[in-house]
Amino acid sequence: MVHFVGAGPGDKELITVKGKRLLEEADVIIYAGSLVNPELLEYAKPQAKICNSASMTLEEVIEVMEKAESEGKTTVRLHTGDPSVYGAHREQMDRLEERGISYDVVPGVSSFQAAAASMKKEYTLPGVSQTVILTRLEGRTPVPEKENLKSLASHQASMVVFLSAGQTETVAEKLIEGGYPADTPAAVIYKASWEDEKIVAGTLADIGKKAKEAGISRTALIAVGGFLGNTYQLSRLYDRHFSHGFRQGTDGDGQLQEGSRVKE
């Protein structure tokens, strides 16, 4: 059995309970060495075979999994963050299916979630944005034209840009061209949740310069949007005047409102 496990964003305690258990039980561990915190390997049993995929090809990764399977061993493929976000694990799963090898996926905490926690911010503030866009600048992996930054910027939603920290100035320029005001709050979060985490805050007008001055060019996210500011509406969920399925609100005089029935 092969388990694709989300290692979390960096802090070794941010792996899920299930992911930690599988890591402890694994006979073979293949981890993304350029991104996964090596401290997570402390959970492995002493006799586990550990492979760093940073220097491996896709074929070599599959060969290790296939050999382990033939020997009746359990493999953990340890991906940074959550495998479903820029994890490149679909191509691995497809090849396992072709070989009849069973696998499952254990989700993890993504770096964009850890970044929000580190900044103490909420991406979906009422009255500001109810949409979060996860995207990247084109690089060796192209981006579909309909998903270019200028086009996505027209929504002015909360945005997190992955794999683009080395071109923060270019990202900011494209977002301004696409519709975000130049004074839109922005931040660059380096290695969210790691011990050497660093956060640089500014606006689209100056975030590129600030990131460069801080020496941040990789392993970082670019966060953009009004959610980084301090103006927003209060949630209706906890509004005492608002009724919903679990609570009946009151009007301004303290009287019960007509509305959804309160569940017992």
C-alpha positions in Angstrom: 0.0 0.0 0.0 1.2 3.5 -0.8 0.0 6.4 1.3 0.3 9.9 -0.2 0.6 12.1 3.0 0.4 15.8 3.3 3.3 16.8 5.6 1.9 20.2 6.4 3.5 23.5 5.8 6.7 23.0 7.8 6.1 22.9 11.6 6.4 19.1 12.3 3.4 19.3 14.7 1.2 20.5 11.8 1.0 17.0 10.2 -2.3 15.3 10.8 -2.6 12.6 13.5 -3.3 10.1 10.7 -0.3 11.3 8.7 2.0 11.0 11.7 0.8 7.5 12.4 1.4 6.3 8.9 4.8 7.9 8.9 5.7 6.0 12.1 4.5 2.7 10.6 6.0 3.1 7.1 8.7 0.7 5.8 9.7 3.1 3.0 9.4 6.9 3.0 9.9 9.0 -0.1 9.9 12.7 0.9 10.2 15.9 -1.1 13.5 16.9 0.4 13.6 20.4 -1.0 10.4 21.4 0.7 9.5 19.0 3.6 10.9 19.8 7.0 13.5 17.0 7.7 12.4 17.1 11.4 9.3 15.1 10.3 11.6 12.1 9.6 12.1 11.9 13.3 8.8 10.1 13.4 10.1 7.3 11.2 11.1 4.0 12.7 14.9 3.3 12.7 14.7 0.6 10.1 12.7 2.5 7.6 14.2 3.2 4.2 14.2 6.9 3.5 14.5 8.4 0.0 14.8 12.1 -0.9 12.9 12.7 -4.1 14.6 16.0 -4.8 17.2 14.2 -6.8 14.9 11.5 -8.3 12.9 11.3 -11.5 9.2 10.3 -11.6 10.3 6.9 -13.0 12.7 6.4 -10.1 10.0 7.3 -7.5 7.6 4.8 -9.0 10.4 2.1 -9.1 10.9 2.5 -5.3 7.2 2.2 -4.7 6.9 -0.8 -7.0 9.8 -2.6 -5.3 8.3 -1.9 -1.8 5.0 -3.3 -3.0 6.5 -6.5 -4.3 8.2 -7.0 -1.0 4.9 -6.5 1.0 6.1 -3.2 2.5 4.2 0.0 3.2 5.3 3.2 1.5 4.6 6.8 2.6 5.0 9.4 -0.1 5.5 12.6 1.9 4.5 15.8 0.1 4.8 19.3 1.5 1.6 21.1 2.6 -1.4 19.3 1.1 -0.7 17.1 -2.0 -3.7 18.5 -3.9 -2.1 22.0 -4.2 0.9 22.0 -6.6 1.8 18.5 -5.3 2.4 16.8 -8.7 1.0 13.6 -7.3 -1.7 12.9 -9.9 1.0 11.6 -12.3 2.2 9.3 -9.6 -1.3 8.0 -8.7 -2.0 7.3 -12.4 1.1 5.2 -12.7 0.3 3.2 -9.6 -3.2 2.5 -11.0 -1.6 1.3 -14.2 0.4 -1.2 -12.1 -2.5 -2.3 -10.0 -0.9 -0.8 -6.8 -3.3 0.3 -4.1 -2.9 3.8 -2.7 -4.7 6.4 -0.7 -4.3 10.1 0.1 -4.1 11.8 3.5 -4.7 15.5 3.3 -2.5 18.0 5.0 -2.4 21.7 6.1 -1.5 23.8 3.1 1.1 26.6 3.3 -1.6 29.1 2.4 -3.5 28.1 5.5 -0.4 28.4 7.6 0.3 31.8 6.1 -3.1 33.1 7.2 -2.6 31.7 10.7 0.9 33.3 10.9 -0.5 36.7 9.8 -3.6 36.2 12.0 -5.9 37.0 9.1 -9.0 35.5 7.5 -9.3 35.2 3.7 -13.1 35.3 3.6 -14.0 38.5 5.4 -17.7 39.6 5.1 -18.0 42.6 2.9 -14.5 42.2 1.6 -14.2 38.9 -0.2 -15.8 35.5 -0.1 -13.5 34.0 -2.7 -9.9 32.8 -2.4 -7.8 32.4 -5.6 -4.8 30.1 -5.4 -2.6 30.6 -8.4 1.0 31.1 -9.7 3.0 33.0 -12.2 3.9 31.0 -15.3 7.3 29.3 -15.1 8.6 26.0 -16.3 5.0 24.9 -15.8 2.8 27.1 -18.1 -0.4 28.7 -16.9 -3.5 28.5 -19.1 -4.0 31.9 -20.8 -7.5 32.2 -19.3 -5.9 32.0 -15.9 -3.2 34.7 -16.3 -2.8 37.0 -13.4 -4.2 40.1 -15.1 -7.4 38.2 -15.8 -7.7 36.8 -12.3 -7.0 40.3 -10.8 -10.3 41.6 -12.3 -12.2 39.8 -9.5 -10.2 41.6 -6.7 -10.7 38.5 -4.6 -8.4 37.4 -1.8 -5.4 35.9 -3.7 -2.4 33.7 -2.8 0.3 33.4 -5.4 2.5 30.3 -5.1 5.9 29.5 -6.6 6.5 33.1 -7.7 8.4 34.8 -4.8 11.4 35.4 -7.0 9.3 37.6 -9.3 7.2 39.5 -6.7 7.6 42.8 -8.6 6.3 41.2 -11.8 3.4 39.7 -9.9 2.5 43.0 -8.4 2.7 44.8 -11.8 0.4 42.3 -13.4 -2.1 42.4 -10.6 -2.3 46.2 -10.8 -2.6 46.1 -14.6 -5.5 43.6 -14.1 -7.5 45.7 -11.7 -6.2 45.7 -8.1 -5.6 49.3 -6.9 -1.9 49.9 -6.2 -2.6 50.5 -2.6 -4.1 47.0 -2.1 -2.5 45.4 0.9 0.0 42.7 0.1 2.4 40.4 2.0 5.1 37.9 1.3 5.3 35.0 3.7 8.5 33.1 3.8 8.4 29.5 5.1 5.1 29.9 7.0 5.1 28.0 10.3 8.9 27.2 10.2 11.2 28.5 12.9 12.8 30.9 10.4 9.5 32.2 9.1 9.5 35.8 7.9 6.6 38.1 6.9 7.0 41.2 4.9 3.9 43.5 4.6 3.1 46.4 2.3 1.0 47.2 -0.7 1.1 46.1 -4.3 3.0 49.4 -5.0 6.0 48.5 -2.8 5.8 44.8 -1.9 8.3 43.8 -4.6 10.9 46.2 -3.3 10.3 45.2 0.3 10.6 41.4 -0.5 13.9 42.0 -2.4 15.3 44.1 0.5 14.4 41.2 2.9 16.2 38.8 0.6 13.1 36.7 -0.1 13.2 35.0 -3.4 11.9 31.4 -2.9 9.9 29.2 -0.5 7.4 32.0 0.0 3.8 32.9 -0.8 2.5 36.3 -2.0 -0.8 37.2 -0.4 -2.9 40.0 -1.8 -6.3 41.5 -1.0 -8.4 43.6 1.3 -8.6 40.8 3.8 -5.1 42.0 5.0 -6.7 45.3 6.0 -8.9 46.2 8.9 -12.2 47.2 7.3 -14.9 44.5 7.1 -18.5 43.7 8.1 -19.4 41.6 11.1 -20.5 38.0 10.3 -24.3 37.4 10.4 -23.6 34.0 11.9 -23.1 35.5 15.4 -25.3 38.6 15.0 -27.9 38.6 17.8 -30.5 40.1 15.5 -30.1 37.3 13.0 -32.0 34.0 13.1 -30.7 30.7 11.8 -31.3 27.0 12.3 -29.6 26.8 15.6 -30.5 30.2 17.2 -33.4 32.6 17.1 -32.4 36.2 17.0 -34.0 39.2 18.6 -35.0 42.6 17.2 -33.6 45.9 18.6 -36.1 45.8 21.5 -35.0 42.3 22.6 -38.0 40.6 21.1 -37.7 37.3 19.2 -37.6 37.7 15.5 -39.6 35.6 13.0 -37.2 33.4 11.1 -35.8 29.9 11.0 -36.8 27.5 13.7 -34.3 27.0 16.4 -33.2 23.4 16.6 -33.5 21.7 19.9 
